[in-house]
Amino acid sequence: MKPWQIKYIYIIIVLFGMNSSNLNAQRDTLIYIGDPMCSWCYGFAPEMDKILEAFPDTPFEIIMGGLRPDGSETMMELKDFLYTHWQEVHKVSGQDFNYGILSKTSVMYNTEPACRAVFVMGMLEPEKKYAYFKAVQKGFYVDNHLPHDEELYGEIATHFDIDYENFMKLYRQPRTKEAVYKEFEKAERYGATGFPTVIAKINGKHFLVTQGYQKADRLIALLKARGLQ
């Protein structure tokens, strides 16, 4: 079987609701639930990196949670709230923010397009999904990419050796949007009521590691005490 045929079969499996994580059903797994337009998820990125570095052989799954899917408020309407919120995240995490986008009166704070882009990357190249997630975060918070600018998500994908046209074709399929909403529902089934959420499956049981920002050292110690392999 040719590589492109294998990839095509994988995409079909994901779109019909079967997740590749089933392949690791019997293994300890780290599960991260977040949204690329969630500011605390952006702040948490360096901490999540440290956690993954501490457990390099542990299977890892990232799930889109859907912070504000189909949000109807503009960045300008939320400006005061978001500005204060982003300053707090910057103070705690040290992550850089560009506040210019908060003055965009016509830009909706809708996180579904960004989540769908990350979801598509997961279908095409699962091992690149988390890195792409972080690239989309930087695109929004530092470069002020507009959330509804679909072409930018395709351009970011090209930096991960993904064909632009293939990415956009899959991104725009109605079935893909339906599938990402199913992923939001999956996050809810895991009990994720806030982001970032980290869950560890250890010896077949699921444990909530954190729901919200935490420093990596504390979480790594907790995971080791739980016996994560």
Buried (B, 14 or more C-beta within 10 A) or exposed (E): EEEEEEBEEBBEBBBEEEBBBEEBEEBBBBBBBBBBBBBBBBBBBBBBEEBBEBBEEBBBBBBBBBBBBEBEEBBBEBBEEBEEBBEBBBEEBEBEBEBEBBEBEEBBBBBBBBBBBBBBBBBBBBEBBBEBBBBBBBBBBEEBBBBEEBEBBBBBBEEBEBEBEBBBEBBEEEEBBEBBBBBBEBBEEBEBEBBBBBBBBBEEEEBEBBBEBBBBEEBBEBBEEBEBE
